Amino acid sequence: MAMEYNQRTENGDLGQPIKIGTGLKLDDRVSSLGEQLAQEKIKGIQKDLLINSLGETVTQLKLEVMALKGGVS
């Protein structure tokens, strides 16, 4: 929930309320954080898949180099 305060005008009267903060209710903030968490988990899974793929590529290249050197038939 956003907080509000009234800033005083030059003559000392209270002016228009000024909102500070996100203005989101607790349920909205929890939902937003849940979405962000899901996105971060997806990024982590994609990173892991990329690392595994690169590891497989390195292994294949090592086998090819060994074959070229005559170590593997």
C-alpha distances in whole Angstrom, upper triangle without the diagonal:
4,7,10,13,17,19,23,25,29,30,28,26,22,21,18,15,13,10,9,7,7,5,5,5,7,10,10,10,13,14,14,15,18,19,20,22,24,25,26,28,29,30,32,34,35,36,38,40,41,42,44,45,46,48,50,51,52,54,56,57,58,60,62,63,64,66,67,69,71,69,67,70
4,7,10,13,16,19,22,25,27,24,23,19,18,15,11,10,6,6,5,6,4,7,8,11,14,13,12,15,17,16,17,20,21,21,23,26,26,27,29,31,31,33,35,36,37,39,41,42,43,45,46,47,49,51,52,53,55,57,58,59,61,62,63,65,67,68,69,71,70,69,71
4,7,10,13,16,19,23,24,21,20,16,15,13,10,8,6,5,6,9,8,11,12,14,17,16,15,18,20,19,20,24,25,24,26,29,29,30,32,34,34,36,38,39,40,42,44,44,46,48,49,50,52,54,55,56,58,60,60,62,64,65,66,68,70,71,72,74,72,71,74
4,7,10,13,16,19,21,18,16,12,12,10,6,5,4,6,9,11,10,13,15,17,20,19,19,22,24,22,24,27,28,27,30,32,32,33,36,37,37,39,41,42,43,45,47,47,49,51,52,53,55,57,58,59,61,63,63,65,67,68,69,71,73,73,75,77,75,74,77
4,6,10,13,16,17,14,13,9,9,9,5,5,7,8,11,14,13,17,18,20,24,23,22,25,27,26,27,30,31,30,33,35,35,36,39,40,40,42,44,45,45,48,50,50,51,54,55,55,57,60,60,61,63,65,65,67,69,70,71,73,75,76,77,79,78,77,79
4,6,9,13,14,11,9,6,6,6,4,6,9,11,14,17,16,20,21,24,27,26,25,29,30,29,30,34,34,33,36,39,38,39,42,43,43,45,48,48,48,51,53,53,54,57,58,58,60,63,63,64,66,68,68,70,72,73,74,76,78,78,80,82,81,80,82
4,7,10,11,9,9,6,5,7,7,7,11,12,16,19,19,22,24,26,29,28,27,31,32,31,32,35,36,35,37,40,39,40,43,44,44,46,49,49,49,52,54,53,55,57,59,59,61,63,63,64,67,68,68,70,73,73,74,76,78,78,80,82,81,80,82
4,7,8,5,5,4,5,9,10,11,14,16,20,23,22,26,28,30,33,32,31,35,36,35,36,39,39,39,41,44,43,44,47,48,48,49,52,53,53,55,57,57,58,61,62,62,64,67,67,68,70,72,72,73,76,77,77,80,82,82,83,86,84,84,86
4,5,5,5,6,6,9,11,13,16,18,22,25,24,28,30,33,35,34,33,37,38,37,38,41,41,41,43,46,45,46,49,50,49,51,54,54,54,57,59,59,60,63,64,64,66,68,68,69,72,73,73,75,78,78,79,81,83,83,84,87,86,85,88
4,6,8,9,9,13,15,16,20,21,25,28,28,32,33,36,39,37,37,40,42,40,41,45,44,43,46,49,48,48,52,53,52,54,57,57,57,60,61,61,62,65,66,66,68,71,70,71,74,75,75,77,80,80,80,83,85,85,86,89,88,87,90
4,6,9,10,14,16,18,22,23,27,30,29,33,35,38,40,39,39,42,43,42,43,47,47,46,49,51,50,51,54,55,55,57,59,60,60,62,64,64,65,68,69,69,71,74,74,74,77,79,78,80,83,83,84,86,88,88,89,92,91,90,93
4,7,9,13,14,16,20,21,25,28,27,31,32,35,38,37,36,40,41,40,41,44,45,44,46,49,49,49,52,54,53,55,58,58,58,61,63,62,64,66,67,67,69,72,72,73,76,77,77,79,81,82,82,85,87,87,88,91,89,89,91
4,6,10,12,14,18,20,24,27,25,29,30,33,36,35,35,38,39,38,40,43,43,43,45,48,47,48,51,52,52,54,57,57,57,60,62,62,63,66,67,67,69,71,72,72,75,77,77,78,81,82,82,85,87,87,88,91,89,89,91
4,7,8,11,14,17,20,23,22,25,27,29,32,31,31,34,36,35,36,39,40,39,42,44,44,45,48,49,49,50,53,54,54,57,58,58,60,62,63,64,66,68,69,69,72,74,74,75,78,79,79,81,83,84,85,88,86,85,88
4,6,9,12,15,19,21,20,24,25,28,31,29,29,33,34,33,34,38,38,37,40,42,42,43,46,47,46,49,51,51,52,55,56,56,58,60,61,62,64,66,66,67,70,71,71,73,76,76,77,79,81,81,83,85,84,83,85
4,6,10,13,16,18,17,21,22,26,28,26,27,30,31,30,32,35,35,34,37,39,39,40,43,44,44,46,48,49,49,52,54,54,55,58,59,59,61,63,64,65,67,69,69,71,73,74,74,77,79,79,81,83,82,81,83
4,7,10,13,15,14,17,19,22,24,23,23,27,28,27,28,31,32,31,34,36,36,37,40,41,41,43,45,46,46,49,51,51,52,55,56,56,58,61,61,62,65,66,66,68,71,71,72,74,76,77,78,80,79,78,80
4,7,10,13,12,16,18,21,23,21,21,25,26,24,26,29,29,28,31,34,33,34,37,38,38,40,42,43,43,46,48,48,49,52,53,53,55,57,58,59,61,63,63,65,67,68,69,71,73,73,75,77,76,75,77
4,7,9,8,12,14,17,19,18,17,21,22,20,22,25,25,25,28,30,30,30,33,35,34,36,39,39,40,43,44,45,46,48,49,50,52,54,55,56,58,60,60,62,64,65,66,68,70,70,72,74,73,72,74
4,7,8,11,13,16,19,17,16,19,21,19,20,23,24,23,25,28,27,28,31,32,32,34,37,37,37,40,42,42,43,46,47,47,49,52,52,53,55,57,57,59,62,62,63,65,67,68,69,71,70,69,71
4,6,8,11,13,15,14,12,16,17,15,16,20,20,19,22,24,24,24,27,29,29,30,33,34,34,36,39,39,40,43,44,44,46,48,49,50,52,54,54,56,58,59,60,62,64,65,66,68,67,66,68
4,5,9,10,13,10,9,13,14,12,13,17,17,16,19,21,21,22,25,26,26,28,30,31,32,34,36,36,38,40,41,42,44,46,47,48,50,51,52,54,56,57,58,60,62,62,64,66,64,63,65
4,7,10,12,10,9,13,14,13,15,18,18,18,21,23,23,24,27,28,28,30,32,33,34,36,38,39,40,42,44,44,46,48,49,50,52,54,55,56,59,60,61,63,64,65,67,69,67,66,68
4,7,8,6,6,10,10,10,12,14,15,15,18,20,20,21,24,25,26,28,30,31,32,34,35,36,38,40,41,42,44,46,47,48,50,52,53,54,56,57,58,60,62,63,65,66,65,63,65
4,6,5,6,9,10,11,12,14,15,17,18,20,21,23,24,26,27,29,30,32,33,35,36,38,39,41,42,44,45,47,48,50,51,53,54,56,57,59,60,62,63,65,66,68,66,64,66
4,5,5,6,9,10,10,12,14,15,16,18,20,21,22,24,26,27,29,30,31,33,35,36,37,39,41,42,43,45,47,48,49,51,52,54,55,57,58,60,61,63,64,66,64,62,64
4,5,5,6,9,10,10,12,14,15,16,18,20,21,23,24,26,27,29,30,31,33,35,36,37,39,41,42,44,45,47,48,50,51,53,54,56,57,59,60,62,63,65,63,61,63
4,5,5,6,9,10,11,12,14,15,17,18,20,21,23,24,26,27,29,30,32,33,35,36,38,39,41,42,44,45,47,48,50,51,53,54,56,57,59,60,62,63,61,60,62
4,5,5,6,8,10,10,12,14,15,16,18,20,21,22,24,26,27,29,30,32,33,35,36,37,39,41,42,43,45,47,48,49,51,53,54,55,57,58,60,62,60,58,60
4,5,5,6,9,10,10,12,14,15,16,18,20,21,22,24,26,27,29,30,31,33,35,36,37,39,41,42,43,45,46,48,49,51,52,54,55,57,58,60,58,56,58
4,5,5,6,9,10,11,12,14,15,17,19,20,21,23,24,26,27,29,30,32,33,35,36,38,39,41,42,44,45,47,48,50,51,53,54,56,57,59,57,55,57
4,5,5,6,9,10,11,12,14,16,17,19,20,21,23,25,26,27,29,31,32,33,35,37,38,39,41,42,44,45,47,48,50,51,53,54,56,57,56,54,56
4,5,5,6,9,10,10,12,14,15,16,18,20,21,22,24,26,27,29,30,31,33,35,36,37,39,41,42,43,45,47,48,49,51,52,54,56,54,52,54
4,5,5,6,9,10,11,12,14,15,17,18,20,21,23,24,26,27,29,30,32,33,35,36,38,39,41,42,44,45,47,48,50,51,53,54,52,51,52
4,5,5,6,9,10,11,12,14,15,17,18,20,21,23,24,26,27,29,30,32,33,35,36,38,39,41,42,44,45,47,48,50,51,53,51,49,51
4,5,5,6,9,10,11,12,14,15,16,18,20,21,23,24,26,27,29,30,32,33,35,36,37,39,41,42,43,45,47,48,50,51,49,48,50
4,5,5,6,9,10,10,12,14,15,17,18,20,21,23,24,26,27,29,30,32,33,35,36,37,39,41,42,44,45,47,48,50,48,46,48
4,5,5,6,9,10,11,12,14,15,17,18,20,21,23,24,26,27,29,30,32,33,35,36,38,39,41,42,44,45,47,48,46,45,46
4,5,5,6,9,10,11,12,14,15,17,18,20,21,23,24,26,27,29,30,32,33,35,36,38,39,41,42,43,45,47,45,44,45
4,5,5,6,9,10,10,12,14,15,16,18,20,21,22,24,26,27,29,30,31,33,35,36,37,39,41,42,43,45,43,42,44
4,5,5,6,9,10,11,12,14,15,17,18,20,21,23,24,26,27,29,30,32,33,35,36,38,39,41,42,44,42,40,42
4,5,5,6,9,10,11,12,14,15,16,18,20,21,23,24,26,27,29,30,32,33,35,36,38,39,41,42,40,39,40
4,5,5,6,9,10,11,12,14,15,16,18,20,21,23,24,26,27,29,30,32,33,35,36,37,39,41,39,38,40
4,5,5,6,9,10,11,12,14,15,16,18,20,21,23,24,26,27,29,30,32,33,35,36,38,39,37,36,38
4,5,5,6,9,10,11,12,14,15,17,18,20,21,23,24,26,27,29,30,32,33,35,36,38,36,34,36
4,5,5,6,9,10,11,12,14,15,17,18,20,21,23,24,26,27,29,30,32,33,35,36,35,33,35
4,5,5,6,9,10,11,12,14,15,16,18,20,21,23,25,26,27,29,30,32,33,35,33,32,34
4,5,5,6,9,10,10,12,14,15,17,18,20,21,23,24,26,27,29,30,32,33,31,30,32
4,5,5,6,9,10,11,12,14,15,17,18,20,21,23,24,26,27,29,30,32,30,28,30
4,5,5,6,9,10,11,12,14,15,16,18,20,21,23,24,26,27,29,30,29,27,29
4,5,5,6,9,10,11,12,14,15,16,18,20,21,23,24,26,27,29,27,26,28
4,5,5,6,9,10,11,12,14,15,17,18,20,21,23,24,26,27,25,24,26
4,5,5,6,9,10,11,12,14,15,17,18,20,21,23,25,26,24,23,24
4,5,5,6,9,10,10,12,14,15,16,18,20,21,23,24,23,22,24
4,5,5,6,9,10,11,12,14,15,17,18,20,21,23,21,20,22
4,5,5,6,9,10,11,12,14,15,17,18,20,21,19,18,20
4,5,5,6,9,10,11,12,14,15,16,18,20,19,17,19
4,5,5,6,9,10,11,12,14,15,17,18,17,16,19
4,5,5,6,9,10,11,12,14,15,17,15,14,16
4,5,5,6,9,10,11,12,14,15,14,12,14
4,5,5,6,9,10,10,12,14,13,13,15
4,5,5,6,9,10,11,12,11,11,14
4,5,5,6,9,10,10,9,8,10
4,5,5,6,9,10,10,9,10
4,5,5,6,9,9,9,12
4,5,5,6,5,6,9
4,5,5,5,5,6
4,5,8,8,9
4,6,8,10
4,6,7
4,7
4
